Amino acid sequence: MDPRLAAVDRPYDRLDALPRELWLPTLISAVGRSEARLEHVHGWLCALEAGELPAAALDFADPEALRPLRQAIGELGLHDLARGVPAAAQQVLRTALWHLDRLIDRPADAPRDAAIAEMVEAFRAEWTLLRADWEHLLALLQDLGELATLRRDALHGRLARHEWHEAQQLAALLTRNPALVALIAALGRGLPREAPPQPAPSVPGRARVLGHLVETRLPDAPGEILGVRPGRNLARMLPSEAAQLRHPLLHKLWRARLAEARLMVWDEEAVLFDQRPGGATPLRAAPQVEQPPMERGPMLVCIDTSGSMRGAPEQLAKAVVLQAARTAHRERRPCRLIAFGGAGELLMHELALTPTGLDALLDFIGQAFDGGTDLAAPLAHAVTAVHQAPWRQADLLLVSDGEFGCTPATLALLDTARQHHGLRVQGVLVGDRETMGLLEVCDAIHWVRDWRRYAPDPRSAYADGHSPVHSKSLTALYFPNALSERAKRNLQV
């Protein structure tokens, strides 16, 4: 560029290094000198995103105003809040520039020192409330990947949707069913990662005692922190929730959320390992070579959205989709949603926790289940995907109440994918009994026997939360000759 033309843009050429959201506050703020402010704002932004306080030299050529404001930011811990979250760093900087601009509005006879002190107190008061809001927001987004980089107003635009509040409730549903969470995490086949084997220490032969190891998981017991969830356990309440107790107005909101069990609390789980005698597994085994860890493959999640799934099965199916999306993002695995209803009703989304992916996920959560059931199209799409390289190691998860049939042509497609690519079909039965269609399609079936507990209205569930049917294999019990050889493989004796 011609140096003469570049000189015309100075000092405003430094706006190129700033996000557009900071251009206007930086330009119109009446603190310091324009040249210094345009140069120092970028340093403030970088320091906040790095979780550090800005250097004292970055004072906008007005150290009297910037020094106490910088101290207030440090005392409030806003630099820690903005660490790695550009949206939070920009919010802190925009708020600081707005309050600094108010200094010019002081009366002519008022001392500037008093105006600066008043400005800092106003900044403190505003961020005392905003910090709790941000902590709550970041706790929800701790594992949502690219979403944490969005601006706060863009996030609130999505999180203000009623589907997001429904998603929060769905996320809490599966805390009652850790077996289903483990099943979702185990989906997908893959090759072992390169890892050097760690030989076990040698043990004298006389120390070998036969026994087996029993693992017991205790939800809500002190132990590993799994995340954040709604609840009313005061011992596990987040500090941001406790801070509302001393506020003149927010303490009423706190009591209402306590009554509704919607306080944000830590989700903990204790794991106990108990060695019991008996069995064929030695408590102190001989030296063995540890197998290298496996890398899980992609997931294809096939959800029945027919009218028979309305109610509790619909809630559980949506919770499975949400858990699959979170698992896929955490482990960096592709995940595709295939929602099917009647003929021609097929909906496909890539479950990636990006802005576009979140919109698609919320759209599905807000969808009402209705219509008929046609399984041929979704299974054909899943088989086609498995034949492609990105999805070759995928497993298929089918969530349904089993009220469908399957044609021989579709079953032949599944058999081809099983033989050539090792496709596994895991079924989740959300109902009281198995059907021929479900038995013939799935390699294994996970029966959610207490599915009525997931109903939107708890009063519609049975008192003990269990299905009145004592066995899902009623067909095998009363009509044993009706089962095909394909269906018999799923029977549990």
Backbone torsions as a table, in degrees:
resi	resn	phi	psi	omega
1	MET	NA	144.1	177.2
2	ASP	-60.7	128.8	179.5
3	PRO	-56.4	-30.8	179.1
4	ARG	-68.6	-37.2	177.4
5	LEU	-71.7	-37.6	178.6
6	ALA	-63.3	-36.0	-179.9
7	ALA	-64.7	-28.5	179.7
8	VAL	-66.4	-34.7	-176.3
9	ASP	-80.2	-17.0	-177.2
10	ARG	-70.8	142.0	-1.2
11	PRO	-91.5	10.0	-172.4
12	TYR	-75.7	-8.4	175.8
13	ASP	-66.3	-17.9	-179.8
14	ARG	-74.3	-9.4	174.7
15	LEU	-66.6	-21.0	-179.2
16	ASP	-60.4	-28.7	-178.5
17	ALA	-82.0	-4.9	-176.2
18	LEU	-106.4	150.7	170.3
19	PRO	-61.9	148.5	-176.6
20	ARG	-60.2	-27.6	-179.5
21	GLU	-65.1	-19.8	-179.0
22	LEU	-97.5	-4.4	-176.8
23	TRP	-62.1	-54.0	-175.4
24	LEU	-64.1	-49.2	178.6
25	PRO	-59.1	-35.7	-179.6
26	THR	-69.9	-37.8	-176.3
27	LEU	-73.3	-41.1	-170.1
28	ILE	-92.8	-11.6	-178.9
29	SER	-62.3	136.7	-174.4
30	ALA	-95.5	16.5	-178.3
31	VAL	-93.8	140.8	175.2
32	GLY	66.1	-153.5	178.0
33	ARG	-110.0	148.1	-175.7
34	SER	-60.1	-43.7	-177.4
35	GLU	-61.4	-47.3	-179.2
36	ALA	-66.8	-40.4	-178.5
37	ARG	-64.7	-44.0	179.5
38	LEU	-64.3	-29.2	179.6
39	GLU	-82.5	-35.7	-171.9
40	HIS	-86.8	-22.2	-177.6
41	VAL	-61.6	-38.8	179.3
42	HIS	-63.4	-39.1	176.5
43	GLY	-63.6	-39.6	175.7
44	TRP	-60.6	-45.0	-177.9
45	LEU	-63.2	-45.3	-179.6
46	CYS	-63.5	-41.3	-179.3
47	ALA	-64.9	-43.8	-179.6
48	LEU	-64.4	-41.8	178.7
49	GLU	-65.5	-27.7	177.2
50	ALA	-83.6	-1.3	-179.7
51	GLY	78.1	26.3	-178.4
52	GLU	-123.1	156.2	172.8
53	LEU	-74.8	141.0	177.4
54	PRO	-61.5	149.8	179.1
55	ALA	-62.1	147.2	-178.3
56	ALA	-63.2	-24.4	-179.8
57	ALA	-70.3	-18.3	179.9
58	LEU	-86.2	74.6	-171.9
59	ASP	-112.2	11.6	179.0
60	PHE	58.6	21.2	-175.1
61	ALA	63.4	26.7	176.6
62	ASP	-143.4	71.4	-175.3
63	PRO	-64.2	-28.3	-179.8
64	GLU	-61.7	-35.9	-179.6
65	ALA	-87.2	-35.4	-174.3
66	LEU	-79.5	-29.3	-176.7
67	ARG	-62.9	-52.5	179.1
68	PRO	-66.8	-31.1	178.2
69	LEU	-67.4	-41.9	177.1
70	ARG	-61.6	-40.0	178.7
71	GLN	-64.5	-39.7	178.5
72	ALA	-64.3	-39.4	177.8
73	ILE	-61.4	-41.5	178.7
74	GLY	-66.6	-41.1	-179.4
75	GLU	-68.2	-34.0	177.2
76	LEU	-78.3	-12.2	-179.7
77	GLY	71.0	28.3	-177.7
78	LEU	-70.7	-25.9	177.7
79	HIS	-68.6	-33.7	175.0
80	ASP	-70.3	-37.5	178.6
81	LEU	-62.9	-35.8	-176.0
82	ALA	-87.7	-0.9	-177.6
83	ARG	-60.8	118.4	178.1
84	GLY	71.2	8.6	-179.6
85	VAL	-124.0	91.0	-177.2
86	PRO	-55.7	-35.8	-179.4
87	ALA	-62.3	-40.5	179.1
88	ALA	-69.3	-39.8	178.9
89	ALA	-62.2	-42.1	178.4
90	GLN	-66.4	-36.6	178.6
91	GLN	-64.4	-42.3	177.8
92	VAL	-61.6	-43.9	-176.7
93	LEU	-70.0	-40.0	178.1
94	ARG	-63.9	-41.9	179.1
95	THR	-64.4	-41.4	179.5
96	ALA	-63.0	-43.9	-179.9
97	LEU	-65.6	-35.8	179.7
98	TRP	-65.5	-45.4	-179.5
99	HIS	-68.9	-36.4	176.8
100	LEU	-63.4	-33.9	-179.5
101	ASP	-68.9	-20.3	-179.9
102	ARG	-74.2	-13.8	-178.9
103	LEU	-62.1	-30.2	-176.9
104	ILE	-73.2	-14.1	-177.8
105	ASP	-88.0	1.0	-177.5
106	ARG	-67.7	153.1	176.4
107	PRO	-60.2	153.2	-175.8
108	ALA	-64.1	-30.2	-178.0
109	ASP	-92.2	0.0	-179.5
110	ALA	-84.4	136.0	178.4
111	PRO	-67.8	144.4	-177.1
112	ARG	-67.8	-33.0	-179.9
113	ASP	-61.4	-41.0	178.3
114	ALA	-66.7	-37.6	178.7
115	ALA	-66.1	-37.8	178.4
116	ILE	-65.8	-43.9	178.8
117	ALA	-61.4	-40.9	178.4
118	GLU	-66.2	-37.9	178.4
119	MET	-63.4	-43.9	-179.6
120	VAL	-64.0	-40.1	178.8
121	GLU	-65.6	-37.6	177.0
122	ALA	-65.5	-39.5	176.9
123	PHE	-63.0	-43.7	178.8
124	ARG	-61.1	-45.6	-177.6
125	ALA	-62.5	-41.2	-179.2
126	GLU	-65.9	-43.9	-176.4
127	TRP	-79.8	-14.4	171.6
128	THR	-62.8	-37.5	176.6
129	LEU	-81.9	-42.7	-177.3
130	LEU	-65.3	-32.5	-177.5
131	ARG	-63.2	-43.6	178.0
132	ALA	-61.5	-39.5	178.3
133	ASP	-63.7	-44.3	180.0
134	TRP	-67.0	-40.3	179.4
135	GLU	-62.1	-41.6	177.2
136	HIS	-63.4	-43.0	-178.9
137	LEU	-65.6	-44.6	-178.4
138	LEU	-69.4	-30.1	176.2
139	ALA	-64.2	-37.3	177.4
140	LEU	-70.5	-31.0	-174.3
141	LEU	-100.7	17.0	-172.8
142	GLN	-64.4	-24.7	179.6
143	ASP	-123.7	28.6	-178.1
144	LEU	-103.5	20.2	167.9
145	GLY	57.4	-121.0	-173.4
146	GLU	-63.3	-18.6	-177.1
147	LEU	-66.3	-27.1	-179.6
148	ALA	-68.3	-14.3	179.7
149	THR	-90.0	-4.0	-178.7
150	LEU	-75.5	157.4	172.9
151	ARG	-66.2	154.4	-175.7
152	ARG	-62.8	-39.9	-179.5
153	ASP	-68.4	-34.1	176.5
154	ALA	-67.2	-38.5	177.0
155	LEU	-64.8	-46.7	-178.3
156	HIS	-65.1	-29.0	176.3
157	GLY	-61.7	-36.8	177.9
158	ARG	-82.8	-41.7	-175.1
159	LEU	-76.3	-11.0	175.7
160	ALA	-79.7	-12.0	178.9
161	ARG	-66.3	146.0	-179.1
162	HIS	-66.2	-23.3	177.8
163	GLU	-64.7	-32.1	178.9
164	TRP	-67.2	-40.7	178.2
165	HIS	-66.0	-34.9	175.0
166	GLU	-67.3	-36.6	178.4
167	ALA	-63.4	-37.5	176.7
168	GLN	-61.4	-40.8	178.4
169	GLN	-68.9	-37.4	178.7
170	LEU	-65.6	-37.9	179.8
171	ALA	-61.7	-32.3	179.8
172	ALA	-77.4	-18.7	-177.2
173	LEU	-63.7	-44.1	-173.4
174	LEU	-75.3	-5.8	173.4
175	THR	-65.7	-19.6	177.1
176	ARG	-84.5	-9.3	-175.7
177	ASN	-131.9	71.7	-178.9
178	PRO	-63.2	-26.0	179.1
179	ALA	-64.7	-38.1	178.7
180	LEU	-70.2	-37.4	175.9
181	VAL	-61.5	-43.3	178.7
182	ALA	-64.9	-36.2	178.0
183	LEU	-63.5	-42.9	179.0
184	ILE	-63.8	-40.8	-179.6
185	ALA	-66.6	-26.8	-177.4
186	ALA	-85.8	-3.9	180.0
187	LEU	-67.7	152.7	176.1
188	GLY	93.6	128.5	177.7
189	ARG	-99.4	155.6	-179.6
190	GLY	-163.4	177.6	179.3
191	LEU	-95.4	151.1	178.6
192	PRO	-67.5	141.6	175.5
193	ARG	-74.1	157.9	175.9
194	GLU	-73.2	116.7	179.0
195	ALA	-148.7	129.4	-179.3
196	PRO	-66.1	132.0	179.1
197	PRO	-66.5	141.3	178.5
198	GLN	-107.5	104.9	-179.4
199	PRO	-65.9	140.9	177.3
200	ALA	-75.9	150.0	179.2
201	PRO	-65.3	145.7	-179.8
202	SER	-69.2	142.3	-178.0
203	VAL	-127.1	133.7	177.3
204	PRO	-55.8	147.3	-176.8
205	GLY	-61.4	-32.1	-177.9
206	ARG	-70.3	-12.8	-178.9
207	ALA	-84.6	-2.7	-178.7
208	ARG	-75.2	119.1	178.1
209	VAL	-127.6	126.0	-178.9
210	LEU	-71.4	140.0	179.8
211	GLY	179.1	-175.1	177.3
212	HIS	-141.7	152.4	-176.6
213	LEU	-98.2	126.4	-178.4
214	VAL	-111.1	124.7	178.2
215	GLU	-100.2	127.7	179.7
216	THR	-122.9	126.0	178.6
217	ARG	-105.6	131.2	-177.4
218	LEU	-116.7	95.8	177.2
219	PRO	-61.6	145.2	178.4
220	ASP	68.7	6.5	174.9
221	ALA	-91.1	150.0	-179.9
222	PRO	-58.2	129.3	-178.7
223	GLY	176.1	-137.1	-177.9
224	GLU	-69.9	135.4	176.8
225	ILE	-84.4	119.4	-177.6
226	LEU	-92.4	-22.2	-178.4
227	GLY	158.9	-151.6	-178.6
228	VAL	-126.1	138.3	-179.2
229	ARG	-147.3	161.4	174.9
230	PRO	-70.5	146.5	178.8
231	GLY	-178.8	-170.5	179.4
232	ARG	-132.0	13.8	179.7
233	ASN	-75.7	108.3	-175.4
234	LEU	-68.0	-28.2	-179.2
235	ALA	-67.7	-24.5	-178.7
236	ARG	-108.9	14.3	-177.6
237	MET	-68.4	140.3	178.3
238	LEU	-67.7	149.2	177.9
239	PRO	-57.7	-33.8	-179.9
240	SER	-64.2	-29.8	176.4
241	GLU	-74.5	-41.7	-179.1
242	ALA	-63.9	-29.2	-178.9
243	ALA	-64.7	-22.0	-178.7
244	GLN	-73.8	-17.4	-176.1
245	LEU	-63.8	-31.9	-177.6
246	ARG	-91.9	-1.2	-179.0
247	HIS	-83.1	140.1	-176.2
248	PRO	-63.5	-25.9	-179.1
249	LEU	-112.9	-39.6	-173.2
250	LEU	-68.3	-17.9	179.5
251	HIS	-65.8	-26.8	175.8
252	LYS	-69.7	-41.8	176.4
253	LEU	-62.9	-38.9	179.6
254	TRP	-61.1	-43.8	-178.5
255	ARG	-67.1	-36.8	177.6
256	ALA	-65.8	-42.1	179.1
257	ARG	-68.5	-31.5	175.6
258	LEU	-65.1	-42.6	-179.7
259	ALA	-64.6	-32.5	-178.9
260	GLU	-90.9	2.4	-178.0
261	ALA	57.6	42.7	-178.9
262	ARG	-116.6	13.9	173.0
263	LEU	-70.1	145.5	178.2
264	MET	-81.6	118.2	-177.3
265	VAL	-127.4	159.5	176.0
266	TRP	-71.1	139.0	176.4
267	ASP	-99.2	111.6	-175.6
268	GLU	-117.7	157.8	178.0
269	GLU	-152.7	131.6	177.2
270	ALA	-98.7	143.9	178.7
271	VAL	-122.6	121.4	180.0
272	LEU	-111.8	137.0	176.4
273	PHE	-115.1	120.3	-175.8
274	ASP	-119.9	122.3	177.6
275	GLN	-90.0	121.8	-177.1
276	ARG	-120.2	142.8	-179.5
277	PRO	-71.9	161.5	-179.9
278	GLY	97.7	167.2	-179.3
279	GLY	86.1	-175.6	-175.2
280	ALA	-110.0	2.2	-178.4
281	THR	-93.8	119.2	-179.6
282	PRO	-68.8	137.4	177.0
283	LEU	-65.6	-35.7	175.6
284	ARG	-121.0	93.6	-172.1
285	ALA	-80.5	164.2	175.4
286	ALA	-68.7	161.6	-179.5
287	PRO	-55.4	130.9	179.0
288	GLN	-130.6	153.9	177.6
289	VAL	-90.5	123.0	-178.8
290	GLU	-69.3	132.5	179.4
291	GLN	-72.7	140.5	178.5
292	PRO	-64.6	147.3	-178.8
293	PRO	-64.8	152.6	-179.2
294	MET	-97.6	145.6	172.1
295	GLU	-97.5	119.5	-178.4
296	ARG	-72.4	149.0	-179.3
297	GLY	-94.0	-169.0	-177.6
298	PRO	-69.4	170.8	179.4
299	MET	-128.9	136.7	170.8
300	LEU	-113.9	114.7	-175.7
301	VAL	-107.0	112.2	-176.2
302	CYS	-106.1	117.5	-172.8
303	ILE	-115.9	128.0	175.7
304	ASP	-79.4	116.8	-179.7
305	THR	-110.8	27.8	-179.7
306	SER	-73.6	169.4	-177.5
307	GLY	-63.9	-27.4	179.4
308	SER	-70.0	-11.7	179.0
309	MET	-91.1	1.4	-176.4
310	ARG	-66.0	143.3	178.9
311	GLY	99.6	-133.1	-177.1
312	ALA	-61.7	-44.1	177.3
313	PRO	-59.3	-36.7	178.1
314	GLU	-62.8	-43.8	178.9
315	GLN	-61.0	-43.9	-179.1
316	LEU	-67.0	-40.3	179.3
317	ALA	-62.7	-42.3	178.3
318	LYS	-66.9	-36.0	176.6
319	ALA	-64.2	-36.9	177.1
320	VAL	-63.8	-41.9	179.0
321	VAL	-62.4	-44.8	179.6
322	LEU	-62.8	-42.8	179.5
323	GLN	-66.8	-36.9	177.7
324	ALA	-64.0	-40.4	178.9
325	ALA	-64.2	-42.9	-179.3
326	ARG	-67.7	-41.0	178.7
327	THR	-64.7	-43.2	-179.2
328	ALA	-63.9	-40.0	179.6
329	HIS	-68.6	-43.5	-177.5
330	ARG	-62.3	-36.7	-176.6
331	GLU	-101.7	8.8	176.9
332	ARG	55.0	52.5	179.5
333	ARG	-120.8	143.4	174.9
334	PRO	-68.5	147.3	179.2
335	CYS	-147.2	129.4	-179.2
336	ARG	-122.3	133.1	176.5
337	LEU	-94.7	130.6	174.7
338	ILE	-123.3	102.1	179.1
339	ALA	-100.2	129.1	-175.6
340	PHE	-131.5	148.5	174.8
341	GLY	-131.2	-120.6	178.8
342	GLY	-81.4	-169.8	-178.6
343	ALA	-60.1	128.3	-179.6
344	GLY	81.2	-1.7	-179.9
345	GLU	-100.9	93.5	-177.5
346	LEU	-138.3	125.9	-177.7
347	LEU	-126.1	129.1	-178.4
348	MET	-127.5	135.4	177.5
349	HIS	-140.8	143.5	169.6
350	GLU	-84.3	120.0	-176.6
351	LEU	-85.2	77.9	176.3
352	ALA	-115.8	134.8	-177.2
353	LEU	-83.5	67.2	173.2
354	THR	-116.1	171.0	177.6
355	PRO	-53.9	-44.1	178.5
356	THR	-67.8	-41.7	179.4
357	GLY	-64.6	-37.1	178.5
358	LEU	-65.8	-40.1	177.8
359	ASP	-60.6	-43.2	179.3
360	ALA	-65.2	-40.3	179.8
361	LEU	-65.0	-43.1	179.1
362	LEU	-67.2	-34.7	176.3
363	ASP	-61.6	-41.4	179.9
364	PHE	-67.8	-40.7	179.7
365	ILE	-62.8	-34.8	178.8
366	GLY	-80.8	-4.5	-178.1
367	GLN	-76.9	138.6	175.6
368	ALA	-92.6	136.5	-179.4
369	PHE	-82.4	131.5	-178.8
370	ASP	-165.3	164.1	175.0
371	GLY	100.4	-168.1	-177.4
372	GLY	-93.1	-162.5	-177.0
373	THR	-134.8	121.3	175.3
374	ASP	-134.0	105.6	-173.9
375	LEU	-88.4	-13.7	-173.4
376	ALA	-64.0	-46.6	-176.7
377	ALA	-64.0	-48.2	179.9
378	PRO	-64.4	-38.3	178.4
379	LEU	-67.2	-37.8	176.8
380	ALA	-63.9	-40.0	177.3
381	HIS	-65.2	-41.1	179.3
382	ALA	-63.6	-42.0	178.9
383	VAL	-64.9	-40.4	177.2
384	THR	-61.6	-40.0	179.3
385	ALA	-65.5	-38.4	-178.1
386	VAL	-65.8	-27.7	178.4
387	HIS	-75.3	-10.4	178.4
388	GLN	-93.3	149.4	-172.9
389	ALA	-57.2	-45.7	-176.7
390	PRO	-62.8	-24.2	-174.8
391	TRP	-114.1	15.0	-173.7
392	ARG	-65.2	-30.3	-179.2
393	GLN	-98.0	18.8	-174.7
394	ALA	-80.5	153.6	168.3
395	ASP	-110.9	154.6	-179.4
396	LEU	-109.0	127.0	175.5
397	LEU	-109.4	120.4	-178.9
398	LEU	-111.6	117.6	179.3
399	VAL	-109.0	118.2	-175.5
400	SER	-162.1	164.8	172.3
401	ASP	-89.4	1.6	175.4
402	GLY	82.7	5.4	-177.6
403	GLU	-84.1	69.3	178.6
404	PHE	-158.5	166.0	172.2
405	GLY	-121.9	168.6	-177.8
406	CYS	-137.0	134.6	-177.4
407	THR	-77.3	154.8	176.6
408	PRO	-58.0	-33.3	-180.0
409	ALA	-65.3	-41.1	178.9
410	THR	-67.6	-39.4	177.4
411	LEU	-64.1	-34.5	177.5
412	ALA	-66.7	-37.9	175.7
413	LEU	-60.7	-43.2	178.8
414	LEU	-63.5	-42.2	179.5
415	ASP	-61.9	-38.0	177.7
416	THR	-63.2	-43.9	178.8
417	ALA	-66.7	-34.4	177.0
418	ARG	-65.4	-42.6	-176.4
419	GLN	-71.5	-40.1	-173.9
420	HIS	-89.4	-31.8	-174.5
421	HIS	-125.2	2.5	179.0
422	GLY	68.2	28.3	-179.0
423	LEU	-59.5	135.3	174.1
424	ARG	-116.0	137.2	179.7
425	VAL	-115.0	112.4	179.1
426	GLN	-102.5	123.6	179.6
427	GLY	-100.3	144.2	172.4
428	VAL	-117.0	109.4	-177.3
429	LEU	-88.1	114.9	177.4
430	VAL	-109.0	75.1	-177.2
431	GLY	-175.5	-171.9	-174.1
432	ASP	-96.4	-12.6	-175.8
433	ARG	-156.8	155.7	175.4
434	GLU	-81.3	160.7	176.1
435	THR	-124.9	163.7	179.2
436	MET	-60.2	-40.7	-179.3
437	GLY	-61.1	-44.5	-179.0
438	LEU	-67.3	-41.0	-179.8
439	LEU	-64.5	-36.2	-177.6
440	GLU	-77.6	-29.1	-176.4
441	VAL	-83.2	-40.7	-167.7
442	CYS	-92.3	147.7	172.1
443	ASP	-82.6	-31.0	177.6
444	ALA	-149.0	152.6	-176.6
445	ILE	-129.1	126.8	173.9
446	HIS	-101.0	114.8	-175.0
447	TRP	-94.2	119.6	174.0
448	VAL	-89.5	91.8	-172.3
449	ARG	-71.7	-31.6	-177.6
450	ASP	-98.0	39.5	-173.9
451	TRP	-63.1	-22.7	-179.3
452	ARG	-67.8	-20.3	177.8
453	ARG	-67.4	-17.3	-178.0
454	TYR	-91.3	9.8	-179.3
455	ALA	-67.1	144.8	176.5
456	PRO	-57.8	-34.4	177.1
457	ASP	-105.5	107.0	-177.2
458	PRO	-59.3	-23.5	-178.9
459	ARG	-67.2	-18.2	179.6
460	SER	-80.9	-9.2	179.7
461	ALA	-84.7	159.5	174.2
462	TYR	-69.2	158.6	-174.9
463	ALA	-60.6	-40.6	-179.9
464	ASP	-90.6	-0.5	176.4
465	GLY	76.4	7.2	-176.5
466	HIS	-113.7	156.8	176.2
467	SER	-71.1	143.6	177.6
468	PRO	-72.0	-11.3	179.8
469	VAL	-81.2	125.2	-173.7
470	HIS	-77.7	-17.3	-179.3
471	SER	-149.7	142.9	176.8
472	LYS	-79.7	-15.0	-174.2
473	SER	-96.1	51.6	-179.8
474	LEU	-65.4	-35.0	179.1
475	THR	-60.9	-44.8	-179.1
476	ALA	-67.7	-31.2	-177.7
477	LEU	-74.0	-44.2	-171.0
478	TYR	-105.3	-21.1	179.2
479	PHE	-134.2	64.4	-173.4
480	PRO	-62.2	-31.0	-178.2
481	ASN	-78.5	-5.6	-178.7
482	ALA	-82.1	-15.5	-176.5
483	LEU	-83.5	136.9	174.0
484	SER	-79.1	167.8	178.0
485	GLU	-62.9	-35.5	178.0
486	ARG	-64.0	-41.2	-177.1
487	ALA	-72.8	-28.9	-175.9
488	LYS	-65.9	-19.9	-176.1
489	ARG	-67.9	-19.0	-178.0
490	ASN	-94.8	1.6	-179.0
491	LEU	-69.9	140.4	178.0
492	GLN	-111.5	115.6	-178.2
493	VAL	-82.1	NA	NA
